[in-house]
Amino acid sequence: MNTNQTSSEAAMNEIVEWTVEKEYAKERIDKFITEAWEEEVSRTLIQQWVKDGHVKVNGKAIKPNYKLSEQDVISLQVPEPQGVELAAEDIPLNVVYEDADLIVINKQRGLVVHPAPGHYSGTLVNALMYHCKDLSGINGELRPGIVHRIDKDTSGLIMSAKNDKAHASLAEQLKAHTVNRKYIALVHGHLQHDQGTIDAPIGRDSHDRKMFTVTEKNSKTAVTHFVVIERFGDFTLVELKLETGRTHQIRVHMKFIGHPLVGDPMYGKSKGMLMNGQALHAAVLGFKHPRSGEWLQFEAPIPADMDELLQTIRTT
């Protein structure tokens, strides 16, 4: 990993920090942050945040054209959106578990987890606001209750916190890699090894900022373990266990080893899509309850569209 990125979350703002290594010396700070940060933000917005004093280098305010030096410490305090009010929406949810501290949802494919600039409705957050009286505020106004994410077109289990104490506990478990997260995926090709580990750093793709790739530049450590469940023809059904939780991690890692996910519009094969979205399902989620310390583990069966595809492949 060529930059050291850390983040801490306060009640109002997220703070993200990077320590600049030698190869990024003399690069403009706005370009660096746009490419290094996992969030999808424009360079123009980063420039405005620099002007507004939300970005500091070694504790001091700088200009958008500031050229980086080795060992510079960049600190970005993400400002809260102004004038945005999220609405509670009656969106159907498949509630797997719920108590006073947390809620576990089996998310349907196609549902975005949280609002983002230009997309403030129709998300899991809007649905949770309707369903729950309280949600934690640690991640700010746009992400109440959100502890972790899964992609829009990935189905399966996701947990949300109803108060800040529960949020802090669940977030710490994720950081310590003690949460048990297993996914089921259908991939292209005949995966030869019955099991294995993909240990390859992930960063933003320099050719397309919406995509991620295995790279040493501006990257984070990423580890995915896999076990083959079933092989049939030109496809393999696999179980994947996340050790880290990088954006698009499974999708990027499976493409990296030559077995992209079936139906993946971004990292998969562009022709002959067999599904509307990647065949990826968050099947198992296990963690310690933030209040009682009891181990909770939940399983969700694969959705109907993915099951139908598997049945079709098995019979052809």
Secondary structure, 3 states (H helix, E strand, C coil): CCCEEEEEECCCCEEEEEECCHHHCCCEHHHHHHHHCCCCCCHHHHHHHHHCCCEEECCEECCCCCECCCCCEEEEEECCCCCCCCCCCCCCCCEEEECCCEEEEEECCCCECCCECCECCCEHHHHHHHHCCCCCCCCCCCCCCECCCCCCCCEEEEEEECCHHHHHHHHHHHHCCCCEEEEEEEEECCCCCCEEEEECCEEEECCEEEEEEECCCCEECCEEEEEEEEEECCEEEEEEEECCCCCCHHHHHHHHCCCCECCCCCCCCCCCCCCCCCCEEEEEEEEECCCCCCEEEEECCCCHHHHHHHHHHHCC
